[in-house]
Amino acid sequence: MRLHMVLNRDGGTFRTLNMDAYCDRAREVLAGGGHDVSFDVAAAGDIDSALEMAAARKDIDAIVAGGGDGTISCAARIAWKAGMPLGVIPAGTMNLFARSLGLPLDLDAVLAVLAEAEIAPVDISSVNGQGFIHQFAIGLHPRMVRFRNRYDFATRLGKIRASTQAAIDVIFDPPSFVVDAEIDGAPERTRVSMISVSNNPFGPDPLMFQDRLDTGQLGYYTAPPLPPAGVARLALDILSGRRDRNPHFTERRASTARLRFPRHRKSANMVLDGELLPLPREVDIRIHPGELKVLRPAKA
C-alpha cells in the first residue's frame, strides 16, 4: 500500500524522540511489508490541516496518524468523512483507540504490526454530525476538565496533579441537571449528574476503553444527582474497575440518543473525545456501523 504518515511532533512521546530517525525506521520496517511511505511531521497547531490535506490526496491508500488521543480522534473524523483508511501510531498517554484496535503501545513494535496489517471496518459515532471514536460526556467529566484547566501544568506529572485536584473540586461541587432524552425513540425525563455515551460499550478495564468496535451499538451511562460522598464512591468504583457494583451507575446499550436540555446555559460544556466544547441545546448522537476503515493487526 501507499501510506502517508502524519506525525504530531508535539504529541506525547514524540516530543522526546529524534523524529528524523523514527521516520527512517518506519520507512525501513514498512517497506519490509511491501509499503511505500511518505511523511509529514507537523506541529500540534498544524496537525489538523496536515491531516485534511492527506485525506484529500488521490495518490495514497491510507493515512497513518501518530500522536496522542486528540490527534487520533481528529484523524478518525477526517478519515471517516473522506472514506480514507486510517492507521494509528500511539504516542500519547492513554492511547485508548489503539488499545481498542489491539495495537501494541510501543512505538517500534507498532510499526511491525502495521507492516502486516489489514484494512477492516469499525464503528464510528457522531454528535450532531461530528464524529467521535471514544465518548461524549456531560456533567461530571466536563466540570472536572474545566476545573483542571484552571491549574497550570506543562508536564505529564503536572497534568496528573491538576487532574487529581480537579477531581477533588468536583466531588465537593457536583453538577445536577434535567435532560429530556429519547433513547432509541423512547422518551424519558430525568435529573442526572452525568451522562456518558461511548462509541461501542466500554469494556471492564478501569481506563474505560472499548474491547470491541464492531457491535453497532452505543454505550449509554448515567448517574443521578449525588452528594459528595456518592461522587467519591462512584469515582473510586470506576477507577478500581468495579463500576458494575455501584448502585447509582446505570449502563445500557442503544443505537441512537437524542438529548435536550430544557434549562440550557450558554456556558454549558461537553467533552468529546477529551476536548472541552460548548454544549448545544440539543444533541443527536448516533452510531455508524462499519463506516470507519482502519489498519488492524492481521488475523492469525
Helices and strands as residue ranges (DSSP letters): E 2-8, G 12-16, H 19-32, E 36-42, G 44-46, H 47-55, E 62-67, H 69-82, E 86-90, H 96-101, H 109-115, E 118-127, E 130-132, E 135-139, H 140-148, H 156-171, E 177-183, E 186-192, E 194-199, E 218-223, H 228-239, G 243-245, E 250-254, E 256-260, E 269-272, E 275-278, E 282-296
